[in-house]
Amino acid sequence: MAVAPTGIELWYSEAAEATLTTISITGPGGSRTAVGPAKVDPANPLHLLATIDSPLRPGQYTVAWRTVAKDDGHPSRGSFTFVVDSAAGTTTGAGSASTGAIQHDSAGTATARTSPAPVQGMDVEAPVYVLARWLTFVALITVVGVAAFVLLVLSRVRSEGDADTVGAFDDRATRQAARLGLAAGIVFLVASVCRLYAEHAVVGGNVAMGSLLGMFWGRVWITQFVITAIVCIAFASARGAHRRGTPWLVVAFVSVALAATPAFAGHAMAAPGNRSLSIAIDVIHVVAAGAWLGGLLTLAVVGVPAALSIGNSIDTHARATGRVPLVARLVNAFSPLALVSAGFVVASGVLAAWMRVGSFAALFHSTYGTVLLVKLGFVMLVFAGGAFNWLRMRGALAHRETGGSAVGGFRRSVWIELTAGVLVIAATAVLVATQPPVR
């Protein structure tokens, strides 16, 4: 004989963390029904079960759930309803009277009638959480960019000029770059703490912080925090060190290590069948974006001001010897890095998009695809700014007569390009919290 359900069964598209899963049942008149802890089905890691610990009276019930993906730490929540028939004592809606189970299919997509979840707390798309992710990405890209600028750009500028005349610029730019990297590292630490508390709010305040840090996402967060602390120490040590010294080698190593950490707490970890490749693509994407956009930021904030502040005597010497002005040499030294990095950004971005979108149609018929298209639009703006600087401003800066007057236009163009880059990072902060179509 059919009876009211005594258990709840939830099916997800990827493994969920049972210890961080909360389930609530709200019945007629707002009454709450006791639900046992969620447990993983030993036969299917995508299947969670929980018992209903008190009898259900006739009426309509709303089941609200909140969970965290085991692989990438992505929080999800949803709800669905079912009805206990007062006449027959059976359930309708999402329930199954013969099995006593309430079924739900796929994280975030109910198979039955849906209603607002009574689960309270922050959502993964909340502005404060997006802001925290955006700050971490901006700081991360800046850290990588500073290291790339000092080790790959300044070395070329010094090799193309007289050691005595360019040495003062090199020393000043190196010290200021180290300060910028240290500031970025501190911002990353603060934003990481904010992101941790935001994640905790998304998961639910009834979950202990220790439980959150004990899952894979939490261990990645701890690793990221420790690496960032080392980054800050390395930049602080490098402020008075020569760019070929040990502190800058440490900066280079830990910057790349830090750039690798987002891949282990994001969509790459949940790539079906291609996890290692997906992680490698993500790491390349972040490092290349840091060298490109972070290097451009360092060029604008550190390189050009340093060149202008001490460039008069150097440029006088350059004109006397037939060399191009210092700012032009700086831009020429950065351009190859920007071109190569942009190429890697595009190649890795296309591969990552294909692995997560899965089809051309999904690019236009999914939230993930829509956000990705917005990001691509901003990327095109960055490319347009870079192309303008490459085709027009480089020649103007190198011209012996117009080089000085062209600096102002170049700086404005760079800041427009950086503004578009900031929008790219903002779209990325939303994209990493959006479920890819392939899952």
N, C-alpha and C positions, 0 to 999 in steps of 0.2 A: 504494500500500500504506500502511495506517495506521501512524503512528509516534508515539512519545512527543512531547508538546508541546515546542516550542522558544521559545514566547513566552507572555506574559500580557497579557490585555486586561481592563481595568476600566471599567465604565460607572457614571456617577454621575448623580444627579438635578440637580446644579448643577456648574458648572465648578470643577475642582480645580486647585490650584497644583502644577504638575508638579515644580518645583524643591524643594518641601517635601514631596514624596510619597516614602515609603520602603516597600519591598516586601521581604519575606523569605520564603524557602521552606525548610521544615524537613522532611527526609526520614527514611527508616528509621534507627532508632538515634540520632536526634537530629542527624544530619548536616545541614550547611547547604549549600545550592546557590547558586552565584553568580548574581545577577540584575543586569541592566544598569539604567541610570537610566531613570526613567519619562519618557515623552514624550507630548505632546498630539497626537492625531490631527488633521492639518490639515483634514480634512473634517468633524470633529465635536468641538467643545470639551469635550463631556461624556465623551469617550472617551480613556483613557490606555493606552499600550502600553509594554511592557518586554520585553526579550529574556532568555531563560534561557541563560546563558553556559556551562553544562556539561551533559553528557549526564545523563539521569535513569535510575537503576537501577530495577528493578521494586520496587514497594512503595507504601505510602501516604505522601502528601505534604500538608503544611499550608501554605497561603499566607496570610500575615498582612500587612496593609497599614495604613498610617497616612497621612492626608493633611489638607490644610487647604483650606476653601472659598475660592475666589478673591475672591468679592464681600464676604463678611462675616467672613472669618477663622475660621469655626467649624471646630474640629478634629474629625475623625472617624477611626474605625479599625474594623477587622473582620477576619474570617478565614473561610476555607473549605478543604475538602479535596478531593483527587482521588487516584486510584489508577492506577499504571502496572501493567498486567497482565503477569505474568511469562511467561505462555504465548504470548500473541499480540503482546506489545509494544505494546499499545494503552492508552489511558487511559479510565477511567470516572469517574463522579462529575460534577464540574463541568467536566471537560475535553471537548475535541472532537478526536478523533484525526485527522479529515480536514483540519482547519484548523490543528492544532497550537496552539490557543489555549485558555487557561483563562478562562472568562467569569465575571463577577460583576456583579450588577445593583444599582445604587442604594447610595449611601453608608450604611453601617451595616446593610444587610439582605442577607444572603447568599442566593443562589438555589440553593445546594447544601448538603450537610451542613456544619454549623458545628462548630468546636471552639475552645477558648480560644486567643487570639492570643499567640504568643510574644514579641510586641513589648512591651518593657518601658517603663515611664515612667508619669507621672501621667495621669489621665484628666480630661476636661473637667468631670465631675461630682465630682471629688475635693473633699473638705471644704475644703482650704486654698485651692483656686481659687474655690470658692463664697464663702468668707469674704472673699477679696480683692475679688471683684465686689461683694459686699454693702457692704463699707467704701467703695468708690468711689461707689456709689449713695447711701449715707447722707451722705457728704461733699458730693456734688454737690447733693443736695436741700437740704442745709443752706446751702450757698453761695447758691443761688437764693432760699431763704427769707429769709436775712438781708437781701439786697438789696431784696426785696419788702417786708419789714417796715419797713425804714428809710425807703424812698422812698414807700410807699403807706399805711402804717399810722400811723407817727409824724406824718406831715404832717397827717393828719386830727385826731389828738389835739391837736396844737398849735393848729389852726384853731378848735377848739371850746372853748378855754380862754384865760384871761388870759396874755399873752405872758410877763410877768414871773414868774408863779407856776408855769407849766408849763415854762418854759425850762430850769430846772435838771434836771427829769426828762428832757427831750428831749436835752440834752447828755450826760447820763450814759448813757441808753439807747443813743444813737448810738455812743459810745465802746465800750461793752460789746458791742454788736452787731458792730462792726468786729473786735474781738478774737475773737469766736465765728467770724466768717467767715474770719479768718486761720487759726485752728486747724483749721477744716474744710478749707481749702485745703492745709494741710500734711499732714493725714491723707490727702487725695486723692493728693498726690504720692507718699507712702510706699506707699499701697495700689496705685497705678499701677505702681510699680516691682515690687512683689510679683506683680501680675497679669502683667507682662511676663515675669518668670522662670517663672511658672506656665504661661503659654502656651508658652514655650520648652520646658518639660519635657513638655507634652502633645504638642507637635509631634515631639519626639525630640531627645535630647542630641547626636546626630550632625549636626544642622542648625545651621549657624553663626548666631549672634545677628544678624549683619549681614544674612543672608538673610531672617530673620524681619522685621527692621525695614524691609527693602527692599520687601516686599509691601504691598498696599494697607492691610491691617490695621495693619502697623507704621507706615506713614506717618500714619495716623489717630492712633495712640498717641503719636507724636512731637508732632503738632499739639496733642493734648489736654494733653500734659505742658507744652508751652510756654505754652498759654493758662492753665493752672493756675498756673504761675509768675507770670504777669502778674496773675492774680487775687490771689495772695498779696501782691504788691507794692502793688496797688491798695488792699487792705484795710489793709495796714500804713500807707499814706499817709492813709487815711481816718480813722484812729483819732483824729487831732486836728483833723479838718476838719469843717466844717459840712455837714450832709447835702445841701445844695443845691450844694455846691462841685463842682469838676471831678473829684476823686477818686471821689466817689460816682456820678457819671455814668459814669466808666470802670468802676466796679464793676458797674453795671447792664448795660453793654454786654458785658463779658467774661463775666459770669455767664450771660447768654443764649447767648453763643457756646459756652461750655463745655457748657451743657445740650444743645446741638445735636450735639455730637460723638458720643455713643453711637449715634445713628441711623445713622452712617456706618460703624460697626463691628459691626452687629447684623443681626437678621432683616430689617430694612427694606431693606437693600441687596440682598437676594435675592428681593424680592417680584416674582412673575411678572407683568410687564406694567404694574405700577403703582408703580415704584420712587420716583418723585418724590412722589406722593401718600403713599406709605407713610412716607417720610422726614419729610415735613411733619407727618403725624399723630404720629409718634414725638416730634418736637421739641415740639409742642404738649403732648403728654402729660407729658413730663419737666418742662417749664417750669411747667405747671399744678400738677403734683404737688409741685414745689419750693415754689411760692408757698403752697400749702395746708399740706402737712406740714412743710416747712422753716420757713414762717412761724409755724406753731403751735409748733414747737420753740423758735424765737426768742422768741415770746411768753412761753413757760414759763420759759426759761432767762434771758432778758434783761429783757423788758418788765415782767412781774409783779414780780420782785424789785426792779427799779429803782423801780417805782411804790410798792411797800411801804416801801422804804428812805427815801424822801423825801416820801411821800404824806401825812403827817399834817397838815402846814401847808396843803398844797394842798386836802386834803379838808375841813379846817376852813373854808377860804375857799369851797369848793364848797357846803357846807351853808348858809353864810351867804348865798350868792347864789342858792341854789336849784338849783345844778348837781349832776349825779351824781358820785360818787366817781371818782378817777382810774383805778382798776383797771376799773371799769365802762365808762368812756369808752374805755379801751384795748381792751377786748373788743368794744365796739360798733364801734370803728374797724376791727378785724380781721375781724369777721363778714362784711361784704360781700365782702371779698377771698376768704375761705374759701368762701363760697357760689358765687361765680363760678368760682373755680379748681376746685372739686369738680365743677361742671357740665362744665367742659372735660375733666377727668380721665375722667369717665364716658363722655362722647361720643367722645373720641378712643380710649379703651380698647375700647369696643364696636366701632368701625370697625376698629381694628388686629386685634382678636380674629377678626372675621369674615374679614378678608383672609388670616389665617394658619391659621385652623381650617378654613374652607371650607364646613363643613356642621354642622348641629346634632348629627348622629350622631357626628361626629369629636370633638365636645366631651366625649363620654362613653366613647369607645373609642380614645383615644390618650393617650400620656404627656403630651404638651403640653396636651391638654384637661384632664387630671386636675390638673396643676399650676396651670393657669389657674383652675379651679374653686376650688382651695384659696386662691389669691390673691383671688378674688372674695369668698370667705367672710371673709377678713381685712378686705377693703375694707368689707364690710357692718358689721363691728365698728367701724371708724373712723367710718362714717356714723352709727352708733347713738350713739357718743360725741359727735359733733358736734351731732346733733339734740338730745341731752340738754342740752348746753351752751347751745344756741340757745333751746330752749323753756323751760328751767327756770333755768339759772344766770344768764343775762343779766338777767332780772328781779330775781332775788335780789341780785345785785351792785349793781344800780341803786337798790335800796330804801334809803332813808335810815336805816332802823333796823336792817335785817339785812345790809346790804352788807358790814360788817367781818367778821361771822361766816361769811358765805358764801364768802369768799376761799379758805379751807382746802378746802372741798368742791370748789370750782372747780378748784383746783390738782390735787387727786387725780383728778378727772374728766379733766383734760387729759393727765395722765401715763398714764392707762389708754388714752386715745385714741392717744397717741404710741406706746405699747407695741404696739397693734394695727398702727400704721403701720410699725413696725420689722419686724413679721412680714410685712406686705405687701411690703416691700423685700426681705426674705429670699426670699420666693416668687419675686419678680422676678429675683433673682440666679440662681435655678435655671432659671427660664423662659427666660432669654436663651441658655442653653446647651442647650436642648431643641429637637429638630428639629420644626418645625411640620408638621401633617398635609398641608398643601397642597404640601409639597416632598418 
